Amino acid sequence: MTIHANLIDGDWVEGPNSSENRNPSDLSDVVGLYAQGDAGQAEQAVEAAAAAFPAWSRSTPQQRFDILDAAGTEILARKEELGRLLSREEGKTLPEGIGEAARAGQIFKFFAGETLRVAGERLASVRPGVIADVLREPTGVVGLITPWNFPIAIPAWKLAPALAYGNTVVMKPADLVPGCAWALADILQRAGLPKGVFNLVMGRGSVVGEAILASPKVAAISFTGSVKTGRQVARRCIEGEALKKFQLEMGGKNPFVVLDDADLEVAANAALNGAFFSTGQRCTASSRLIATEGVHDRFVEALTAKLKALTVDHALKEGTQIGPVVDQRQLDQDLEYLRIGQDEGARLAWGGERLNRETEGFYLQPALFTETDNSMRINREEIFGPVASVIRVKDYESALAVANDTPFGLSAGIATTSLKHAEHFKRNSEAGMVMVNLPTAGVDYHVPFGGRKNSSYGAREQGRYAAEFYTTVKTAYSQP
């Protein structure tokens, strides 16, 4: 089987080792063999990006537009193929995989347009005859460390703006999902990206990621992953030889509030989608379902009925609604939290069974806890699987208080027909993104993404707000 190599300075370079990429729906299915780089290859990639930066940072907006637009066009044309690859290596259902691939193409198209809209300001100085220009320039060599749960969309929403604003890049994708990152690298090569502008080094975070963090030639790091690792990234950016700009997207323990006046069908569908689709492996998943007394029992009944009707099976099988958990380690973590919840006194109202299907895979029945309170570990810690808890509260005021009582602050939602409560929740929810009568998971690519507290640190991702991270501001004075 051919080994998919790393991309360094425009050349495909095999690593000292390689690893199998296996399908979590069918462990006998080897998606491919992918290079495992080492610290030396990471350093070579950084050197290549640094050497390419002067020319790329001064390239014309038209050149960058043409390359990003061509990449977006190819991604969209191949969305079924790329979506199938994504579903094979990560376990999302095929419709979800195709949808994510299409989103990656749309992201590249959006940032192709942004190359033509980098704005500055010209201001009159307070000193007579002096002009002040405020300019945006590329940040420099950017290290991108991406997660496994969105293996093409998250690399795209980091990579596209980095390139659009004139930065050069070294990217390390998650070990579990190298295939989509490799496909992006291949597409960008064909789109005409100059050598060294984008470098892909696959391998262990403790080896490749650490080497990228250690390099004084890397100006900025954009990271998506766990809170624990995010804190380590922050420390390395601050303590290194050269201070690095850093952007962290981490965990969530997102609330979805259901009020007495909610449309029950809307509420149950939003909770089902937000908590369980993509196997619950989304940082924006609705893992805390907060229901007021008047609707609690009816909401639990409606949601449980929908859970019982879900089809859990091979991600590529037609009709599958929930695919497998990504790997054994994640499955073990999910099962451990199911045990913890029951030990804490929560009632397992539905699910939580390890499932067997025609092919050997990491199948888990979606699980719903009831009779929980917000102090339980299952309501404080991110599980990152198809597990959600229902918390019973008295009224809207107590629901808002419970929703905000969390160390995280990424996404929050509410189901209500009350304009008063909807507007109050949008204003007072301590989250970076708020949804009304919609799932907490599911966002647009042209508006900012990010949260507060332990969920995010630094500038927002996506949309025109991406310029805050991928550019640096310069003020220039002149006297004609």
C-alpha positions as CSV (number, residue, x, y, z in Angstrom):
1,M,0.0,0.0,0.0
2,T,1.4,3.4,-1.0
3,I,2.4,5.7,1.9
4,H,1.0,9.2,1.8
5,A,4.0,11.4,2.4
6,N,4.4,14.7,4.2
7,L,4.6,17.9,2.1
8,I,7.7,19.9,2.8
9,D,8.9,22.8,0.6
10,G,6.8,21.6,-2.3
11,D,8.0,18.0,-2.2
12,W,6.4,14.9,-0.9
13,V,8.7,13.4,1.7
14,E,8.3,10.1,3.5
15,G,8.6,10.1,7.2
16,P,10.8,7.9,9.3
17,N,7.7,5.9,10.2
18,S,4.2,5.4,9.0
19,S,0.8,4.6,10.5
20,E,-2.4,2.9,9.5
21,N,-5.5,5.0,9.2
22,R,-8.4,2.6,10.1
23,N,-12.1,3.0,9.6
24,P,-13.9,3.2,13.1
25,S,-17.0,1.7,11.4
26,D,-15.0,-1.3,10.2
27,L,-11.7,-2.0,11.8
28,S,-10.7,-4.3,8.9
29,D,-10.8,-1.4,6.5
30,V,-7.5,0.4,6.2
31,V,-8.1,3.8,4.8
32,G,-4.4,4.3,4.0
33,L,-0.9,4.5,5.2
34,Y,0.3,7.9,6.3
35,A,3.8,9.2,7.1
36,Q,4.7,9.9,10.7
37,G,7.1,12.8,10.7
38,D,9.7,13.7,13.3
39,A,11.1,16.9,14.8
40,G,13.6,17.2,12.1
41,Q,10.9,17.2,9.4
42,A,8.9,19.7,11.4
43,E,12.0,22.0,11.5
44,Q,12.6,21.6,7.8
45,A,8.9,22.6,7.2
46,V,9.3,25.7,9.3
47,E,12.5,26.7,7.5
48,A,10.7,26.2,4.1
49,A,7.7,28.4,5.3
50,A,10.1,31.1,6.6
51,A,12.0,31.1,3.3
52,A,8.7,31.4,1.3
53,F,7.2,34.1,3.5
54,P,8.8,37.2,1.9
55,A,7.5,36.5,-1.6
56,W,4.1,35.1,-0.5
57,S,3.4,38.0,1.9
58,R,4.0,40.4,-1.0
59,S,2.0,38.4,-3.5
60,T,-0.9,40.2,-5.2
61,P,-4.5,39.7,-3.9
62,Q,-5.3,38.3,-7.4
63,Q,-2.7,35.6,-7.1
64,R,-4.0,34.5,-3.7
65,F,-7.6,34.8,-4.9
66,D,-6.9,32.5,-7.9
67,I,-5.3,29.8,-5.9
68,L,-7.8,29.8,-3.1
69,D,-10.7,29.9,-5.5
70,A,-9.3,27.0,-7.5
71,A,-8.9,25.0,-4.4
72,G,-12.5,25.7,-3.3
73,T,-13.8,24.8,-6.8
74,E,-12.0,21.4,-6.7
75,I,-13.2,20.6,-3.1
76,L,-16.8,21.3,-4.1
77,A,-16.5,19.3,-7.3
78,R,-15.1,16.3,-5.2
79,K,-17.3,16.7,-2.2
80,E,-18.8,13.2,-2.4
81,E,-15.4,11.6,-2.7
82,L,-13.9,13.7,0.1
83,G,-17.0,13.2,2.2
84,R,-16.6,9.5,1.8
85,L,-13.0,9.7,2.8
86,L,-13.9,11.8,5.9
87,S,-16.6,9.3,6.9
88,R,-14.3,6.4,6.6
89,E,-11.6,7.9,8.7
90,E,-13.6,9.8,11.3
91,G,-16.9,8.0,11.5
92,K,-19.4,10.7,10.6
93,T,-22.4,9.5,8.6
94,L,-21.9,10.0,4.8
95,P,-24.3,12.9,4.5
96,E,-22.5,14.6,7.4
97,G,-19.1,13.9,5.7
98,I,-20.3,15.3,2.4
99,G,-21.7,18.3,4.1
100,E,-18.5,19.0,5.9
101,A,-16.4,18.6,2.7
102,A,-18.8,21.1,1.0
103,R,-18.3,23.5,3.8
104,A,-14.5,23.3,3.4
105,G,-15.0,24.3,-0.3
106,Q,-17.2,27.2,0.7
107,I,-14.6,28.4,3.3
108,F,-11.9,28.5,0.6
109,K,-14.2,30.4,-1.7
110,F,-15.1,32.9,1.0
111,F,-11.5,33.6,1.9
112,A,-10.6,33.9,-1.8
113,G,-12.9,36.9,-1.8
114,E,-11.4,38.2,1.4
115,T,-8.0,38.5,-0.3
116,L,-9.5,41.5,-2.2
117,R,-11.0,43.2,0.9
118,V,-8.0,43.7,3.2
119,A,-8.7,47.2,4.4
120,G,-6.6,49.9,6.1
121,E,-7.2,53.4,7.2
122,R,-5.7,56.8,6.4
123,L,-6.2,59.4,9.2
124,A,-5.2,63.0,9.6
125,S,-2.6,63.3,12.3
126,V,-3.0,65.7,15.2
127,R,0.3,67.2,13.9
128,P,-0.1,69.6,11.0
129,G,1.0,68.1,7.6
130,V,1.4,64.6,8.9
131,I,-0.5,61.6,7.6
132,A,-1.2,58.4,9.6
133,D,-1.8,55.1,7.8
134,V,-3.1,52.1,9.6
135,L,-2.2,48.9,7.7
136,R,-2.8,45.2,8.1
137,E,0.1,42.9,7.2
138,P,0.6,39.1,7.4
139,T,1.5,37.7,10.8
140,G,4.3,35.5,9.5
141,V,4.9,31.7,9.7
142,V,1.8,30.2,11.3
143,G,1.6,26.8,12.9
144,L,-1.8,25.1,12.7
145,I,-2.6,22.2,15.0
146,T,-6.0,20.7,14.1
147,P,-8.3,18.1,15.8
148,W,-9.9,14.9,14.6
149,N,-13.6,15.7,15.0
150,F,-13.9,18.0,11.9
151,P,-11.0,16.7,9.8
152,I,-11.5,18.9,6.7
153,A,-13.6,21.8,7.9
154,I,-11.4,23.0,10.8
155,P,-8.1,22.7,8.8
156,A,-9.9,24.7,6.0
157,W,-11.1,27.4,8.3
158,K,-7.6,27.9,9.7
159,L,-5.6,27.3,6.5
160,A,-7.7,29.4,4.1
161,P,-7.5,32.7,6.1
162,A,-3.8,32.1,6.9
163,L,-3.1,31.9,3.2
164,A,-5.5,34.6,2.1
165,Y,-3.8,37.2,4.3
166,G,-0.3,36.3,3.1
167,N,1.0,34.0,5.8
168,T,2.9,30.8,5.2
169,V,1.9,27.7,7.1
170,V,3.1,24.5,8.8
171,M,0.1,22.2,9.7
172,K,0.0,19.2,11.9
173,P,-3.3,17.4,11.7
174,A,-4.7,15.0,14.3
175,D,-3.1,11.5,14.2
176,L,-6.5,9.8,13.8
177,V,-7.5,11.7,10.6
178,P,-4.6,12.4,8.3
179,G,-6.4,11.6,5.1
180,C,-8.5,14.8,4.8
181,A,-5.5,17.0,5.6
182,W,-3.4,15.2,3.0
183,A,-6.1,15.6,0.4
184,L,-6.2,19.4,1.1
185,A,-2.4,19.6,0.7
186,D,-2.7,17.7,-2.6
187,I,-5.5,20.0,-3.9
188,L,-3.5,23.2,-3.0
189,Q,-0.5,21.9,-4.8
190,R,-2.5,21.5,-8.0
191,A,-4.1,24.9,-7.4
192,G,-0.6,26.4,-8.0
193,L,0.5,27.3,-4.4
194,P,4.2,28.1,-4.5
195,K,6.6,25.7,-2.8
196,G,7.1,26.2,0.9
197,V,3.9,28.3,1.4
198,F,2.0,25.4,2.8
199,N,3.7,22.5,4.6
200,L,2.0,19.4,6.0
201,V,3.8,17.3,8.6
202,M,1.8,14.4,10.0
203,G,2.9,12.8,13.2
204,R,2.6,12.8,17.0
205,G,1.7,16.0,18.7
206,S,4.4,15.4,21.3
207,V,7.0,15.3,18.6
208,V,5.8,17.3,15.5
209,G,3.6,19.7,17.4
210,E,6.3,20.3,20.0
211,A,8.9,21.1,17.3
212,I,6.6,23.6,15.7
213,L,5.9,25.2,19.1
214,A,9.6,25.3,19.9
215,S,10.7,27.1,16.7
216,P,11.5,30.8,17.0
217,K,10.6,31.3,13.4
218,V,7.0,30.4,14.0
219,A,5.1,33.7,14.7
220,A,1.7,32.3,15.6
221,I,-0.1,29.1,16.6
222,S,-3.8,28.3,16.0
223,F,-4.8,25.3,18.0
224,T,-8.1,23.4,18.4
225,G,-8.3,20.6,20.9
226,S,-8.6,19.9,24.6
227,V,-8.3,22.4,27.4
228,K,-5.4,20.5,28.9
229,T,-3.4,20.6,25.7
230,G,-4.5,24.1,25.0
231,R,-3.0,25.3,28.2
232,Q,0.3,23.6,27.3
233,V,0.3,25.3,23.9
234,A,-0.3,28.7,25.6
235,R,2.7,28.1,28.0
236,R,5.0,27.1,25.2
237,C,4.0,30.2,23.2
238,I,4.8,32.4,26.1
239,E,7.9,30.7,27.5
240,G,9.8,30.1,24.2
241,E,12.7,32.1,22.8
242,A,10.3,34.3,20.8
243,L,6.8,35.2,22.0
244,K,4.2,33.7,19.8
245,K,0.7,35.0,19.1
246,F,-1.8,32.1,19.9
247,Q,-5.4,31.3,19.3
248,L,-7.0,28.4,21.3
249,E,-10.3,26.7,20.6
250,M,-11.0,24.1,23.3
251,G,-13.9,22.4,25.1
252,G,-17.5,23.0,25.8
253,K,-20.2,21.9,28.2
254,N,-23.0,23.6,26.3
255,P,-26.5,24.2,27.8
256,F,-29.7,23.9,25.9
257,V,-32.6,25.4,27.8
258,V,-36.2,24.3,27.2
259,L,-38.9,26.5,28.7
260,D,-42.5,25.7,29.5
261,D,-43.7,27.7,26.5
262,A,-41.4,25.9,24.0
263,D,-42.7,24.2,20.9
264,L,-42.0,20.6,22.1
265,E,-41.3,19.2,18.6
266,V,-38.8,22.1,17.9
267,A,-37.2,21.6,21.3
268,A,-36.8,17.8,21.0
269,N,-35.4,18.0,17.5
270,A,-32.9,20.7,18.4
271,A,-31.8,18.7,21.4
272,L,-31.5,15.5,19.4
273,N,-29.4,17.2,16.7
274,G,-27.2,19.2,19.1
275,A,-26.5,16.5,21.6
276,F,-26.2,13.4,19.5
277,F,-25.5,14.0,15.8
278,S,-21.9,13.5,14.7
279,T,-21.9,11.0,17.6
280,G,-21.8,13.9,20.0
281,Q,-18.2,14.5,19.1
282,R,-18.6,18.3,18.7
283,C,-17.3,21.0,21.0
284,T,-20.6,22.8,20.4
285,A,-22.7,19.7,21.4
286,S,-25.7,20.2,23.8
287,S,-24.5,18.0,26.6
288,R,-26.6,19.8,29.3
289,L,-30.3,19.9,28.6
290,I,-32.0,22.2,31.1
291,A,-35.8,21.9,31.3
292,T,-38.2,23.9,33.4
293,E,-40.7,22.0,35.6
294,G,-43.8,22.4,33.4
295,V,-42.2,20.9,30.4
296,H,-39.5,18.5,31.8
297,D,-41.4,15.2,31.8
298,R,-43.0,15.8,28.3
299,F,-39.6,16.9,26.9
300,V,-37.8,13.8,28.3
301,E,-40.6,11.6,26.9
302,A,-40.4,13.3,23.4
303,L,-36.6,13.2,23.3
304,T,-36.4,9.5,24.5
305,A,-38.9,8.5,21.7
306,K,-36.6,10.1,19.1
307,L,-33.5,8.5,20.6
308,K,-35.2,5.1,20.4
309,A,-35.9,5.6,16.7
310,L,-32.3,6.5,15.8
311,T,-30.3,4.1,13.6
312,V,-26.7,3.5,14.8
313,D,-24.6,1.8,12.2
314,H,-21.8,1.9,9.7
315,A,-21.1,5.5,8.7
316,L,-21.4,4.7,5.0
317,K,-24.6,2.7,5.2
318,E,-27.7,4.4,3.8
319,G,-30.1,5.3,6.6
320,T,-27.5,5.5,9.3
321,Q,-28.1,8.5,11.6
322,I,-25.4,8.0,14.2
323,G,-22.0,6.5,13.3
324,P,-19.3,5.0,15.6
325,V,-17.2,6.7,18.2
326,V,-13.9,7.7,16.7
327,D,-11.6,5.1,18.4
328,Q,-11.2,2.8,21.4
329,R,-9.8,5.4,23.6
330,Q,-12.8,7.7,23.1
331,L,-15.2,4.8,23.5
332,D,-13.6,3.9,26.8
333,Q,-13.9,7.5,28.0
334,D,-17.6,7.6,27.1
335,L,-18.3,4.3,28.9
336,E,-16.4,5.5,32.0
337,Y,-18.6,8.7,32.2
338,L,-21.7,6.5,31.9
339,R,-20.4,4.6,35.0
340,I,-19.5,7.9,36.7
341,G,-23.0,9.3,36.1
342,Q,-24.8,6.3,37.6
343,D,-22.4,6.3,40.6
344,E,-23.3,9.9,41.2
345,G,-27.0,9.0,41.3
346,A,-28.1,10.0,37.8
347,R,-30.7,7.9,36.2
348,L,-29.8,6.4,32.8
349,A,-33.1,6.9,31.1
350,W,-32.0,5.5,27.8
351,G,-29.1,4.0,26.0
352,G,-25.4,3.6,26.8
353,E,-25.1,0.1,25.5
354,R,-22.1,-1.1,23.6
355,L,-23.5,-2.2,20.2
356,N,-22.4,-4.9,17.8
357,R,-23.0,-4.5,14.1
358,E,-22.1,-6.4,10.9
359,T,-18.6,-5.0,11.0
360,E,-16.4,-4.6,14.0
361,G,-16.4,-0.9,15.1
362,F,-16.7,1.4,18.0
363,Y,-20.5,1.6,18.2
364,L,-22.2,3.1,21.2
365,Q,-26.0,3.6,21.8
366,P,-26.7,7.3,22.5
367,A,-27.3,7.8,26.2
368,L,-29.6,10.1,28.1
369,F,-29.3,10.8,31.8
370,T,-32.2,12.3,33.9
371,E,-32.5,13.3,37.6
372,T,-29.1,15.1,37.5
373,D,-27.9,18.3,39.0
374,N,-25.3,20.7,37.8
375,S,-22.7,19.8,40.4
376,M,-22.3,16.2,38.9
377,R,-19.1,15.5,37.0
378,I,-21.2,14.5,34.0
379,N,-22.5,18.1,33.9
380,R,-19.1,19.8,34.7
381,E,-16.7,17.9,32.4
382,E,-16.7,17.5,28.7
383,I,-17.5,13.9,27.7
384,F,-17.2,14.3,23.9
385,G,-19.5,11.5,23.0
386,P,-23.2,10.7,22.4
387,V,-24.1,11.3,26.1
388,A,-26.4,14.1,27.4
389,S,-27.9,15.0,30.8
390,V,-31.3,16.6,31.6
391,I,-31.3,19.0,34.5
392,R,-34.7,20.0,36.0
393,V,-35.1,23.6,37.1
394,K,-37.9,25.8,38.4
395,D,-38.2,28.6,35.9
396,Y,-36.3,30.8,33.4
397,E,-34.2,32.6,35.9
398,S,-32.9,29.4,37.5
399,A,-32.4,27.9,34.0
400,L,-30.2,30.9,33.0
401,A,-28.2,30.6,36.2
402,V,-27.6,26.9,35.7
403,A,-26.7,27.5,32.0
404,N,-24.0,30.0,33.0
405,D,-22.7,27.9,35.9
406,T,-19.9,26.2,34.0
407,P,-16.2,26.7,33.4
408,F,-16.9,26.7,29.7
409,G,-18.6,29.3,27.5
410,L,-18.7,28.2,23.8
411,S,-22.3,27.8,22.7
412,A,-25.7,28.0,24.4
413,G,-29.3,27.5,23.2
414,I,-32.8,28.0,24.3
415,A,-36.2,26.7,23.1
416,T,-39.0,29.2,23.7
417,T,-41.8,31.0,22.0
418,S,-41.3,34.0,24.3
419,L,-39.6,37.0,22.6
420,K,-38.9,38.4,26.0
421,H,-37.0,35.3,27.2
422,A,-35.3,34.8,23.8
423,E,-33.9,38.3,23.8
424,H,-32.9,38.2,27.5
425,F,-31.1,34.9,27.0
426,K,-29.2,36.1,24.0
427,R,-28.0,39.1,26.0
428,N,-27.2,37.3,29.3
429,S,-25.9,33.9,28.2
430,E,-22.2,33.7,29.0
431,A,-21.3,32.0,25.8
432,G,-19.6,33.1,22.6
433,M,-22.5,31.8,20.4
434,V,-26.2,31.7,21.3
435,M,-29.0,29.8,19.4
436,V,-32.7,30.3,19.7
437,N,-34.9,27.4,18.7
438,L,-31.9,25.9,16.9
439,P,-29.3,23.2,17.9
440,T,-26.2,24.5,19.7
441,A,-24.1,22.8,17.1
442,G,-24.1,24.1,13.6
443,V,-22.7,27.4,12.6
444,D,-22.1,29.5,9.4
445,Y,-18.7,29.9,7.9
446,H,-18.9,33.6,7.3
447,V,-19.5,34.8,10.9
448,P,-17.2,34.6,13.9
449,F,-16.7,31.3,15.8
450,G,-15.5,31.1,19.4
451,G,-16.4,31.3,23.1
452,R,-15.4,32.5,26.5
453,K,-13.9,31.1,29.7
454,N,-12.1,27.8,29.2
455,S,-13.6,27.3,25.8
456,S,-11.6,29.8,23.8
457,Y,-8.7,32.2,24.0
458,G,-7.6,34.9,21.5
459,A,-9.1,36.2,18.4
460,R,-12.2,34.6,16.8
461,E,-12.1,32.2,13.9
462,Q,-14.0,32.4,10.6
463,G,-15.5,35.2,8.7
464,R,-13.8,38.6,8.4
465,Y,-12.9,38.4,12.1
466,A,-10.2,35.9,11.1
467,A,-8.1,38.9,10.1
468,E,-7.6,39.8,13.7
469,F,-5.4,36.7,14.2
470,Y,-3.8,36.2,10.8
471,T,-2.8,39.9,10.3
472,T,-0.8,42.3,12.5
473,V,-1.5,46.1,12.5
474,K,1.1,48.6,11.6
475,T,0.8,52.4,12.0
476,A,2.9,54.4,9.6
477,Y,3.4,58.2,9.7
478,S,4.6,60.3,6.9
479,Q,5.1,64.0,6.1
480,P,4.8,64.7,2.3
